[in-house]
Amino acid sequence: MYNVFAEGIEVIKKAGVYSEESLVDNTFLVDIRLTFIEKPSIIPDYEMLCNDVIQAAEQGFEWIEEWIENIILKLSARFQGCKVLIKVRKKNPAFIHKNVQTVGVEYEQELK
């Protein structure tokens, strides 16, 4: 089994569900992992994974789930027969009277 991954990809973006989140820069950390049962004919490189994450963010999103869907679309165009795991964390969310380091979404899918 082959795992190709990039962790801690930092993206700074004005994004969020609440209107005030679209006014300030938010820091997101993204981990992405592709798992292949057999050696793939095209091995993804680390920079490509990082670029896919950043380009998908540039398309714009309010919900982290939308961003993940955009990343999946980019990967699906190039890779089939592997599993992708994407974890997006938002650092220091703006919760009133709460100290939380990160919140986020983790998503796993088979690319077909």
Buried (B, 14 or more C-beta within 10 A) or exposed (E): EEEBEBEEBEBEBEBBEEEEBEEEEBEBBBBBBBBBEEEBEEEBEEEBBBBBBBEBBEEEBEEBEEBBBBBBEBBEEEBEEBBBBBBBBBBEBEEEEEEEEEEBBEBEBEBE
